[in-house]
Amino acid sequence: MDMADRIAVVGYGAIGRALTAHWHEAGRDIVVGSRNPDLLKSADVPVGVPCVDWRSAVERATVVVLAVPHPAVADIVAGWPTGATDRIVVDPTNPVGLSADGRIVSSLDGAGTVGSRLASSLPSARVVRAFTHVMDELLVSRGRRQPGMWAVAVAGDDAAAKAVVGDLVTATGFVPVDIGGLAASAPLDPGGALFPQMFTVADMRRRLAESA
């Protein structure tokens, strides 16, 4: 792997399992981290993938994927290792809520996108939003059965970090689509124009243009 030597997948729920499976099959160097690493002993982690506590995983990687429920992000940020600077942090988390009339919305209070708020609270990292709008149960099946057909939107403020994440998206069988910086990443958030749906590249670009 040219641009990212090791990936730390923090959390091993549906998204963590799906991404680990894809990248392991693609020959990427992965470590799985957990807030409860003993629980990973009974999980279906691919043979040869190390399982450690999440801080150790972050310290051992150049790319960190926050594959945890969104409420856990605050604890991850609070406990971020002091020496783990300049990490690329991939944020697929979604603070999903329902409006009074039953619409999907972001449960965050105040202004700013999910990605921009994480970047503000974790300034030592290069945050990239990705894998947010595809339903987790489709991350494995669609990438494997129809590689190169479905798009995954990517947003971030660091061009080099987005290039690394775009390479990782390609390794899952999806096609990366750069939609701009974190301030422009609202389409990826709950209630956004892309959430929670799948698109071809052309359909995604059309939806973004229509919603602009």
N, C-alpha and C positions, 0 to 999 in steps of 0.2 A: 504494500500500500504506500504510494508515494507521498501523499499529502497529509495523512494522519496515521501515525504509527500504531496506536492502540486506542480502542474504543471502550469506554466504561459505560455499561448499561446499568443505570442505578434504578433498581426496582425490577421485579420480575412478574408483573401481571400480564395481561393480554398483550399490551404494546411491547413490553420488554421481551416477552417470549418470541413474538413475531419478528422483531428486528434482530434479536440474537440469532434466530434460526436462519434468516436471510444472510446475514453477514458471515456467520460460521460457514454456511455452504459456499459463500463467495471467497472463502479463504482469508477473511480479515482477522486481525488479532483483537480478541475481545476478552474483557474481564467483566463479570457480573458482580455488582455491589448491592448490598441490601442493608436496611436498618436492622434486620433480624437475620443475619447470615446463616444461623443454624437451620432456619426453615428451608433454605435452598438445598439442604442435603436430601430432602424428599421430593424436590422439584425436578422436572424433566429438563435439566440443563444439558446441552450437548457435551459429549465426552471430550475432555481436554480443555474446556472453558473454565478458568479459575473462578471460584466464588468466594468473595471476601466481604468484609464490612464496607459500607459505602464510602467512607472517607479514604480507606486504603485504595479502593478502586479509582477514586478521583485523582489521588496522588500518582497513580501508576499510568494514567492515560493522558492523551492529548485532546481527545474529544470525549465529552461527557453527555450522555443522553438521560434526561430527567424523565424516566418512564415510571413516574409515581403519580398517585392521585394529586390533583392540584392542592388540596389542603396541606399536603406534606411538604410543599415547596418552601414554605416559610421556615420549617425546621431544617431543611437542607441548607438554605441560605445562612441561617443562624450558625450552623455547625460547619460551614465551609472551611476546609483546611487553609491555614494562613499561607502555606507555601504553594498552594495550587493556583497560581496566577496565569493569566493569558490562556486559559483553557477555552476551547470552543465548546459552548454549552448548547446542545440541541434541546429545545423546549417544545414537546408535543402535548403539554398539559392543557386541560380545558376546564375552566371554572363554569360549569353548566348550571343554569338556573331556568326557572319558568316565570314568565310574566303573569300578571293577574288574568290575562285573557288566554293563557296557555301557550304562549310562544316561547321558543328557546331563546334565551338571552344570556349574557355574561353575568355571573353572580358578583363580580367585582364592583365595589363602590368607587365612584370618582372617575376622573378622566384618565386617558391613556389606554393603549392596547395591552394585552397580556404580556407580549414580548418586551415592550418598552418599560413596563413596570418591573419585570424581572431584571432587565439590564440596569435599571436605576438602583436596584437593591443588591446587585452582584456586579459592581463596576470593574472588578478584576477579570471578568470573563467577556468573551465575544459571543453574544447570544444570537442564536438563529432559530426562528420558528419554522418547524417542519413536521410532517406527519400528524397534523392536527385535524384535518377535515375528512380523512378517510376513516370509516368505521373500523375499529380495531379488528373485528372478526374478518375483515376483507384484506388486511395488510398482507397476510401470507398467501391466501388463495388467488387474489387477482394478480399479484406480482409474479407468481409462479406460472399460472395458467395462461396469462395474457401479457407477457413481458413486452414493454415498449408501447403499450396501448394507453395506460391510464396515467394522469398527471398528479404530481404532488407539488403544491405551492411551497415556495421557500422565501423567507423574508429575513433580512438582517442588515445591519449597518456596516459590516466589515466584508468587503468584496472577497478577500481571500478565504475567510471563514465560510462564506456562502458557497464558494467553489468546492471546498472540502465536503460540505454537507450535500451539495449537488451530486458529487461523486458517490456518496453513500446512498442517496436516493436511487441513483442508477443501479447500484448493486442490489437493490431490492426488487428490481424489475419495473419500477415506476419511472416516470420521466419528470425531472425537476423543472419547475417553472419559476423563475425569479420574479417576484411581484414587487420588489423594492425594499425600502428600509422598514424598521420596526414601527415607525410612526404610521406607515401605510399598510400595516398588517392586519387591520380590523377585519377584512374579509375572511381571515383564518379563525377568528375568535367565535365563540358561541353567539349565534344570532347574525353572523356575518354572511356575506353573499355566497361563500363557498362551503359553509358549514351546515350540516354534515353530509356532504355529497361527493360523488366521484365524477370526474370529467376527463374527456380527452383533452389534449393540449389546446386544440382549436376551440372546443366548447368552453374551457376554462377562461381563455382570453376573451371570448365573447361575453361570458357572464361578468367578468371584471369590467369590461367596457360599458356594459349596460348598467352596472350598478354605480359607476363612477359619478 
